[in-house]
Amino acid sequence: MRFIITLLLLVTLTGCVSAPENHTASITNLEKVGNYHGIVDHYRKQLATKPNNPKIMLKLADAYCHLGDIESAQFYISQLSSPRLQNAEYFYISANINMAAEQYRSAIKNYNLAIKRNINTPEVFINQGIAYGYLNKYQQAESAFNQARLHGYDENIVKNNLATLKIAQNKNQQAVDILSLVYLNDPKNKTIAFNLAIALIRTDHEIQAREILLTHYSQAETIQLLSTLKSQKA
């Protein structure tokens, strides 16, 4: 039985890896603070003076994806259908949009194309692993997460993601073994605590799970969560 929250991962979609460009200070500051509404406004004004500019449309697709406006992101990325416009950044942004639209097979394909074109950041592999996980391709997901680890990604995030794969495969004791040390190192992390509680309940360690949940939830919330999690045990 697949758990209802098997892929409660720490990583969300990240921005695309781009070559440095000569932007004004204003767009640089907007990007630094992640003000994607401001980024959209900036590039829409540029598009008004440079219609159909592929670089601007790619930036807009990325910014809209970060805002969760998938329809707009898909619209702008679809304007770049010519193969000559489809560089590594295009495939990475396309993959992120695929992820946001829950098109996981397309996301994996586009992440692979981005990697082949030398985008080898840890975020590429983390996101690819998440996509594999949603398709229940656990071996490929684990391989991708380990690649992210080898590329310097945060150890606790990678271990949490690996543990969710174990939970999804009902290898709950392995998930406990992975997450116990991670939780000790980062006890305030609510996602890690919740995933550890899931694994503990599924290995019949309800008391320990309750203690962990109570550090992040009220007693009433903890009782409700325990009841839900116990009802969903494999």
PADRENZA-102467 format. One record per residue (C-alpha): x, y, z; residue in one letter. Coordinates in nm, 2 decimals. Layout:
% residues N
<<X; Y; Z>; "a">
...
//
This chain:
% residues 234
<<0.00; 0.00; 0.00>; "m">
<<0.15; 0.33; -0.10>; "r">
<<0.15; 0.59; 0.18>; "f">
<<-0.05; 0.90; 0.12>; "i">
<<0.25; 1.13; 0.18>; "i">
<<0.54; 0.91; 0.06>; "t">
<<0.70; 1.20; -0.12>; "l">
<<0.68; 1.47; 0.14>; "l">
<<1.01; 1.61; 0.02>; "l">
<<1.20; 1.92; 0.13>; "l">
<<1.29; 2.04; -0.22>; "v">
<<1.06; 2.25; -0.43>; "t">
<<1.12; 2.37; -0.78>; "l">
<<1.43; 2.58; -0.82>; "t">
<<1.52; 2.85; -1.06>; "g">
<<1.71; 2.77; -1.38>; "c">
<<2.08; 2.77; -1.41>; "v">
<<2.17; 3.06; -1.64>; "s">
<<2.49; 3.21; -1.78>; "a">
<<2.56; 3.55; -1.63>; "p">
<<2.40; 3.84; -1.82>; "e">
<<2.43; 4.22; -1.81>; "n">
<<2.11; 4.31; -1.64>; "h">
<<2.04; 4.63; -1.46>; "t">
<<2.09; 4.65; -1.09>; "a">
<<1.72; 4.64; -1.04>; "s">
<<1.67; 4.30; -1.20>; "i">
<<1.97; 4.16; -1.02>; "t">
<<1.82; 4.27; -0.69>; "n">
<<1.48; 4.12; -0.78>; "l">
<<1.65; 3.79; -0.86>; "e">
<<1.85; 3.79; -0.54>; "k">
<<1.54; 3.83; -0.32>; "v">
<<1.32; 3.60; -0.54>; "g">
<<1.07; 3.88; -0.62>; "n">
<<0.91; 3.69; -0.91>; "y">
<<0.62; 3.94; -0.95>; "h">
<<0.88; 4.21; -1.00>; "g">
<<1.08; 3.99; -1.24>; "i">
<<0.77; 3.93; -1.45>; "v">
<<0.69; 4.30; -1.46>; "d">
<<1.05; 4.37; -1.57>; "h">
<<1.05; 4.12; -1.85>; "y">
<<0.70; 4.20; -1.97>; "r">
<<0.81; 4.56; -2.01>; "k">
<<1.11; 4.44; -2.21>; "q">
<<0.89; 4.23; -2.42>; "l">
<<0.68; 4.53; -2.51>; "a">
<<0.99; 4.68; -2.68>; "t">
<<1.13; 4.36; -2.81>; "k">
<<0.84; 4.14; -2.91>; "p">
<<0.90; 3.76; -2.95>; "n">
<<1.25; 3.79; -2.81>; "n">
<<1.34; 3.43; -2.71>; "p">
<<1.56; 3.52; -2.42>; "k">
<<1.29; 3.74; -2.26>; "i">
<<1.02; 3.47; -2.31>; "m">
<<1.24; 3.21; -2.15>; "l">
<<1.29; 3.44; -1.85>; "k">
<<0.92; 3.49; -1.83>; "l">
<<0.85; 3.12; -1.85>; "a">
<<1.09; 3.06; -1.56>; "d">
<<0.94; 3.35; -1.35>; "a">
<<0.58; 3.24; -1.41>; "y">
<<0.68; 2.88; -1.31>; "c">
<<0.81; 3.01; -0.98>; "h">
<<0.49; 3.20; -0.92>; "l">
<<0.28; 2.89; -0.98>; "g">
<<0.12; 3.03; -1.29>; "d">
<<0.17; 2.72; -1.50>; "i">
<<-0.05; 2.83; -1.79>; "e">
<<0.16; 3.14; -1.85>; "s">
<<0.48; 2.94; -1.80>; "a">
<<0.36; 2.69; -2.06>; "q">
<<0.25; 2.96; -2.30>; "f">
<<0.59; 3.13; -2.31>; "y">
<<0.80; 2.81; -2.32>; "i">
<<0.58; 2.69; -2.61>; "s">
<<0.69; 2.99; -2.82>; "q">
<<1.04; 2.85; -2.83>; "l">
<<0.96; 2.55; -3.05>; "s">
<<1.26; 2.60; -3.29>; "s">
<<1.54; 2.36; -3.21>; "p">
<<1.80; 2.64; -3.24>; "r">
<<1.64; 2.81; -2.94>; "l">
<<1.64; 2.50; -2.72>; "q">
<<1.96; 2.52; -2.52>; "n">
<<2.04; 2.37; -2.18>; "a">
<<1.85; 2.64; -1.99>; "e">
<<1.55; 2.59; -2.21>; "y">
<<1.54; 2.22; -2.12>; "f">
<<1.59; 2.28; -1.75>; "y">
<<1.31; 2.54; -1.73>; "i">
<<1.09; 2.31; -1.94>; "s">
<<1.15; 2.03; -1.69>; "a">
<<1.06; 2.25; -1.40>; "n">
<<0.74; 2.35; -1.57>; "i">
<<0.67; 1.98; -1.64>; "n">
<<0.72; 1.91; -1.27>; "m">
<<0.48; 2.19; -1.16>; "a">
<<0.22; 2.05; -1.41>; "a">
<<0.28; 1.69; -1.27>; "e">
<<0.41; 1.58; -1.61>; "q">
<<0.68; 1.36; -1.46>; "y">
<<0.79; 1.16; -1.76>; "r">
<<0.83; 1.48; -1.96>; "s">
<<1.02; 1.63; -1.67>; "a">
<<1.27; 1.34; -1.66>; "i">
<<1.32; 1.36; -2.03>; "k">
<<1.39; 1.73; -2.02>; "n">
<<1.62; 1.71; -1.71>; "y">
<<1.82; 1.44; -1.90>; "n">
<<1.85; 1.68; -2.20>; "l">
<<1.97; 1.96; -1.97>; "a">
<<2.23; 1.73; -1.81>; "i">
<<2.35; 1.62; -2.16>; "k">
<<2.40; 1.99; -2.23>; "r">
<<2.62; 2.03; -1.92>; "n">
<<2.37; 2.16; -1.66>; "i">
<<2.50; 1.95; -1.37>; "n">
<<2.39; 2.14; -1.07>; "t">
<<2.26; 1.93; -0.77>; "p">
<<1.91; 2.08; -0.81>; "e">
<<1.88; 1.91; -1.15>; "v">
<<1.94; 1.57; -0.99>; "f">
<<1.72; 1.64; -0.68>; "i">
<<1.43; 1.74; -0.91>; "n">
<<1.49; 1.44; -1.14>; "q">
<<1.48; 1.21; -0.84>; "g">
<<1.15; 1.36; -0.72>; "i">
<<1.01; 1.30; -1.07>; "a">
<<1.13; 0.93; -1.06>; "y">
<<0.98; 0.89; -0.72>; "g">
<<0.64; 1.00; -0.82>; "y">
<<0.65; 0.74; -1.10>; "l">
<<0.75; 0.47; -0.84>; "n">
<<1.08; 0.43; -1.02>; "k">
<<1.27; 0.40; -0.69>; "y">
<<1.61; 0.28; -0.81>; "q">
<<1.64; 0.56; -1.06>; "q">
<<1.52; 0.81; -0.79>; "a">
<<1.78; 0.69; -0.54>; "e">
<<2.05; 0.71; -0.81>; "s">
<<1.95; 1.07; -0.89>; "a">
<<1.94; 1.17; -0.52>; "f">
<<2.29; 1.02; -0.48>; "n">
<<2.41; 1.22; -0.77>; "q">
<<2.28; 1.54; -0.61>; "a">
<<2.47; 1.44; -0.30>; "r">
<<2.79; 1.39; -0.50>; "l">
<<2.74; 1.73; -0.64>; "h">
<<2.73; 1.89; -0.30>; "g">
<<2.36; 1.91; -0.21>; "y">
<<2.26; 1.94; 0.15>; "d">
<<2.31; 1.59; 0.32>; "e">
<<2.00; 1.62; 0.54>; "n">
<<1.77; 1.70; 0.25>; "i">
<<1.91; 1.41; 0.04>; "v">
<<1.88; 1.17; 0.33>; "k">
<<1.52; 1.28; 0.39>; "n">
<<1.44; 1.22; 0.03>; "n">
<<1.61; 0.88; 0.03>; "l">
<<1.40; 0.79; 0.34>; "a">
<<1.08; 0.88; 0.17>; "t">
<<1.17; 0.63; -0.10>; "l">
<<1.21; 0.36; 0.17>; "k">
<<0.87; 0.45; 0.32>; "i">
<<0.71; 0.43; -0.03>; "a">
<<0.86; 0.07; -0.06>; "q">
<<0.75; -0.02; 0.29>; "n">
<<1.11; -0.05; 0.40>; "k">
<<1.03; 0.14; 0.71>; "n">
<<1.31; 0.03; 0.94>; "q">
<<1.56; 0.15; 0.68>; "q">
<<1.38; 0.49; 0.68>; "a">
<<1.40; 0.50; 1.06>; "v">
<<1.77; 0.42; 1.05>; "d">
<<1.83; 0.70; 0.79>; "i">
<<1.61; 0.97; 0.96>; "l">
<<1.70; 0.91; 1.33>; "s">
<<2.04; 1.07; 1.30>; "l">
<<1.91; 1.34; 1.06>; "v">
<<1.64; 1.43; 1.32>; "y">
<<1.90; 1.45; 1.60>; "l">
<<2.10; 1.69; 1.38>; "n">
<<1.80; 1.90; 1.29>; "d">
<<1.51; 1.85; 1.54>; "p">
<<1.33; 2.17; 1.44>; "k">
<<1.28; 2.05; 1.08>; "n">
<<0.91; 1.97; 1.06>; "k">
<<0.93; 1.76; 0.74>; "t">
<<1.20; 1.54; 0.87>; "i">
<<1.02; 1.49; 1.20>; "a">
<<0.69; 1.40; 1.02>; "f">
<<0.86; 1.15; 0.79>; "n">
<<1.04; 0.99; 1.09>; "l">
<<0.70; 0.97; 1.27>; "a">
<<0.55; 0.79; 0.97>; "i">
<<0.83; 0.54; 0.97>; "a">
<<0.81; 0.49; 1.35>; "l">
<<0.44; 0.42; 1.34>; "i">
<<0.48; 0.18; 1.06>; "r">
<<0.75; -0.01; 1.27>; "t">
<<0.51; -0.01; 1.57>; "d">
<<0.69; 0.26; 1.77>; "h">
<<0.39; 0.48; 1.83>; "e">
<<0.52; 0.63; 2.16>; "i">
<<0.83; 0.76; 2.00>; "q">
<<0.63; 0.89; 1.70>; "a">
<<0.39; 1.07; 1.94>; "r">
<<0.68; 1.24; 2.12>; "e">
<<0.83; 1.36; 1.80>; "i">
<<0.49; 1.49; 1.67>; "l">
<<0.42; 1.67; 1.99>; "l">
<<0.73; 1.89; 1.94>; "t">
<<0.57; 2.03; 1.62>; "h">
<<0.19; 1.99; 1.67>; "y">
<<-0.06; 2.05; 1.94>; "s">
<<-0.19; 1.76; 2.13>; "q">
<<-0.52; 1.76; 1.94>; "a">
<<-0.34; 1.77; 1.61>; "e">
<<-0.10; 1.49; 1.72>; "t">
<<-0.39; 1.27; 1.81>; "i">
<<-0.56; 1.33; 1.48>; "q">
<<-0.23; 1.27; 1.29>; "l">
<<-0.16; 0.95; 1.48>; "l">
<<-0.51; 0.82; 1.40>; "s">
<<-0.47; 0.90; 1.03>; "t">
<<-0.12; 0.75; 1.01>; "l">
<<-0.21; 0.43; 1.19>; "k">
<<-0.51; 0.38; 0.96>; "s">
<<-0.28; 0.40; 0.66>; "q">
<<-0.02; 0.15; 0.78>; "k">
<<0.06; -0.10; 0.51>; "a">
//
